[in-house]
Amino acid sequence: TAKAVKIAMDNANARLAKDRNGADIPNKPLFIQNVGLQETVNQASGALQKNQNGADIPGKDTFTKNIGACRAYSAWL
């Protein structure tokens, strides 16, 4: 019937598109919370960035001591 077709079409139109890979999720923060990924997001936001090549390491002196290295202060060393 026409009513059943309309219900099916409305249902299909309300679904997320698989080929959008989550880009069409209307409330991403709520989705992250619902799937239990908030702690992962928090850890990632505090992580060192690979493209910084160590420039974003806090406490560089402590870091070099912990890995058993010596920190060079001049390019001539």
Residue pairs with C-beta under 8 A, 6 or more apart in sequence:
16 22
16 24
16 25
17 24
22 28
22 31
25 31
32 38
32 41
48 54
48 56
48 57
49 56
54 60
57 63
60 71
61 71
64 70
64 71
